[in-house]
Amino acid sequence: MNANTEDRDGLRAFAETARHAIAACQKLTLRERAARLAADGLLGILAAEEAGGLGLDAGFAVPAMEAAGAGLLGFPLLETLLLAAALGQDPSANTIVFGEKIATIAWSGTADHTGGVLHGTVGRAPLAREADLVLVATANGAALVALDGPGVTVTHAIGLDIDAPECEITLDGAAPVATIGPEALAHLREEALVLWAAAIQGSADACLALAVEHTGTREQFGRQLVTFQVLRHALARQKLAVEHIRATLTRYAALAAAGAPEARLARHTAFAVATRFGAAAVESALQLHGGMGFTWDLPLHRHLRRIRAWEAQGDNVGLHRGLASDLLRANA
């Protein structure tokens, strides 16, 4: 058996474990979800072995994030994976990997870190009201803050994602639990793009499956909906959108494995493609369901809400501007 075969088998095993674990999380509380995901080894995929993790690369986190997206997991899995890795051998990493503490990341805003304490307001932190720790950006990297500590105020923010609602955090003299440098923060943000893209693919795939099932069983004018050509074309476009996301992730994985300099551009492209075509695929599924697609009986609009929230967390607009600049420079 060669290394590629072993990697594929490993990825399939991760995907299967993630699907079962996330399905089991549906009726659990946030704390119970942390314990279940930790028990299945999903929280430490990227974390160092010294912190109780598996020390694997982002490619092994991709199937877990696909399953999380498809299952609308109400848990900051992406944030947990990245934080546990970024903290290295810091004791906080161990508590995160084993589900003892729940951690999240404030994706917008920068806190002032002077005199050993933090001041300022940051936002777009999923599930911060129920979490224990949050990572906030500073001018010199990022700081990990205990959310129940002095000088920390967490308020619910107006957002789209109802399964992992975002929060705003005000810091007034809060002391950090740990810090990471600017390079570690930059790496964390880069890795997040791939994991968001994978989660969006999982979401779009789940919505495509719902659309196929609906059009294949629903009848109108005495015929199954799928027999109408215009609807078959819509399904085909939706399938193409999902496969386009998958292709960009596959290309990125190949370039990253080869250590190619184009990997960074491929990573940004994967996120840009996922946000564009993932949202389009979910919107198509909504339309194919007609009026019932917008009801609470189906999860379609929840998938769309989550994708839009991920777009904002990843600064999709800013990334598109940067991507355009990179492409212009590459082809100059």
N, C-alpha and C positions, 0 to 999 in steps of 0.2 A: 504494500500500500504506500503510495507516495504522499508527499506533504499536502498537495492540493486536495487529494481525496480525504485526508484526515481533517483538513480545514472545513471541507464541505459537510462532512459528517458532524463535526463539532457545531457548525452553524445550524444544521437541522435539529440537533439536540437542543440547542439554546432556543430555537424557535418553538419547538414542541413544549419545552418546560415553561416558556413565557406564556404561551397560549393557555395552558392549564392553570398556571398561577394567577393570571389576570382574570380568567373566568371565575376562579374561586374567590376573587376579591370583591365581586360585585355587591355582595350583601354584607360586607364587613365594614367596620369603622376604619377611620384613617390609621389609627394605631394598630389595629388588627391587620390591616393591609401591609403596613411596614414589617410586622413580624412574619407574615406569610411570604412576602417577597424576599426578605432576608433569609428565611429558612430554605428557600429554593435557590439561593445564591445569586439572585438577580441584582441586588444592590451593590455588589462588589465586583462586577464584571471588569471595570476599568481600574479599580483601586489596587494599590501595591499589595503584594503578598504579605509584607510586614504589617499591614493594617488589617489583615484578614480577608483581603480581596483576592481576585484571580489574576490580576496583572495582565489582562488581555488588551488588545487594541480595539479601536472603535468599531471595527468590522463585526466584532462579536456582540456589540451592543445594538447593532442595527436590527436584527430580528426581534429583540426584546422591545424596541421602540415601535416597530411595525405592529406587534401584538398589542402594545399599549394604545396606539392610535386606533386600531380596529375595535378595541374593547372599551374605548372612552374611559380609560383608567383614571379615576379621581385620586391621583397621587403624584407628587413631583418626582417622577422616576428619572427624567432627563437631568434635572437639577441634582438629584442624589448621585447619579452615576458620575457626573462631571466633578462635583465637589469632592466626593470620596477620592477621586484620582488626583485632583489638584492639591489636596491637603497633604499628600504623601504619607509620611510616617507620623504626622501630628496625631495626638490621642483622639482628637475630634473625629478623624477619619474612621477610626475603629468603631466608635459609637454609631456612626452613620451606616457603615457597612452591615452591622448587626441589627439595625432597625431599632436601636435603643433611643435614638434621637432622630427626628424628622427635620431635614434641611431643605431649604429652598434658595432661590437666587433672585435678587432684585435686578431686573434686566434693563431698567432705565434710571437715569440720574446718577450723580456722583456725590459722595459725602466728603466733607472736609475732615482730614485726619491730622490734627495738630495737638501737641501736648499730650499725646497718648490717648486722646478720646475723639469721638466722632460727632460731627454736627451736620445737619442737612436733611433733605427729604429725598427719598428714592421710591421707585414704584415698579409696577408690573412684576410683583413677587407672588407667584401662584401659591395659594393655600397658606399664606404666611400667618393667618390668624390661628391656625391649628398646629403650625410647625414650632420647632424649638430653636432652630438656628437659621440665619439668613446671611448670604454673602452679598456685600455691597461694594461697589466700585469706589476707588479713591484715586487721587492724582498719581499715586505711586504703586498701583496694583489693586488689591481688594482686601477687605477685612471681613472676618466671620464674627457675627454678633449674636449673642443670646437674646432671643425675642422676649424672654420674661425678665430680662435684666433692667436695672435702672437706666433712665434716659431713653427708653424705647417705647414708642407709641405706634400701634398697628391699627390702621383703619381700612375698612372695606372700600374698594375702589369700584367705580362704575366700569363694567367690562362686559364682554360677550360670553366668555366661557363660564358656563354654569356648573360644570363638573370639577373644575379647578379654578375657582374665582381668584382674581388678582387682588392684591392689597397694596396700600401705600404705607410707607414706614418713615416716621419722623424720628430723627436721632438728635438728642440734646445732651451731650456729654456721655454717651454710651462708650464703654470700654470694649475693645475687640477681644475675642477669645483666641483668635489666631489671625495671621495675615499671609497673603501670597503676593509674589512679586508681579510686575507688569508683564513679564514674558509668560508666566503661568496663566495670568488672566487672559492674555491674548490667545493662548493655546486653547483655553477653555471655551472662549467665544467661537473659535474656529471649529472645534469639535462639535459644538452645539448645532451648527448649521447642518451637519450630516445627520445628526440624530433627529432634528426637527423634520428634515426631508423624509427620513424613514418613517417617522410617526404619521406624517401627512400621507405617505403612500399607503400605510395601513388603513387610515381613515377612508381614503378614496376607494381602496379595494373593497372595504366593507360596504360602502354605499353602492358600488357597482353590483355586488352580489345581491343586495336588496332590490335594486332596479331590475336585474335579470329575473329574480324570483317573482316580482310583482307583474312584470309584463308577460311572463310565461304562464301565469295562473289567472290573471284578471281578464274578464271578457267584456267586450263592448260591441254592440250591433251583431251579437251572435258569434263573434270571432275573438280569439285570444289577441291581446294587444300586440304581442310580439310578431303577429302576422302582418301588421301594418308597416310598410316599407320605411316610412319616415321615422318610426320608433326604432326600427332595427338600425337605421343610420345613426340615430342618437346614441344607442348602446355601443355601436362600433367606435364612435368618437370618444365616448367615455372610456372604453377599453384602451384605446390608443393613448389617451391622456395618462392612464395608470401605468402603462408599459413605458411611456416616455420618462416618467419619474424613475421607474425601476432601472432603465437603461443608463440614466445619468449617475445613479448610485453605483451601478456596476462598473462604469467607466472610472469613477472616482476611486473605487476600491482597488482597481487594477493599477492605476497611476500611483496611488499611495503605497501599495505593496512594492512597486518598483522604485520608489523614492524619486519619482519624476518631478521636476520643478513645476510642471503643469498641474500638479495635484491641487494646489491652492485654488487655481482658477476653476478646476473641475468641482471642487467643494462648493464654491460660491454658486456655480452654475446649477448644481444639484438642488440647492435651497431655492434659487430663483425659479427653476422649472417646477419644483414641488408646489410652491405657493401659487404659481400661475395655473398649472394644470390640475392640481389637487382640488382647488376651489371650484374650477370649472367642472370637474367630474362630479363633485357633490351637488352643485347647482343643477346639473343635468339630471341626476337621480331625483332631486326634488321635483323637477318639472315632469318627469316620467310618472311620478306618483300622483300628479294632479294636486287637488286641494288637500288630500290627506297627507301629502308629503310635508306640509307645514304644521301638522298637528303634533301634540305631545305623545301621541301613540307610537310614533316612529322616531328614531334617533337622528334622522338626516340633518335637521337644522342644528342639532347639537354638534355634529361633526363640522358643519360649516362654521359655527361660532368658534369652535376650538382652532380651526385652521386660521381664521382671521386673527385670533389672539396670538397664535404662534408667529404670524406675519409681523405683528407689532413688536413682539418680544425680540425677534431677530432683526429688527430695523430693516424690513424688506425694501422700503423706498431708498434708504441710504445704501443698502447693498447693491441695488440695481444701478445706482449712480456710479458706485465704485467698480462694478462689473463692466459697465460701459467704458469707463476710463481704462481698465485693464485690457479690454479687447482692442481698444484703439491703439494703445501702446504696443500690444503684441503684434498688431498688423501694420504698424507704421513703416 
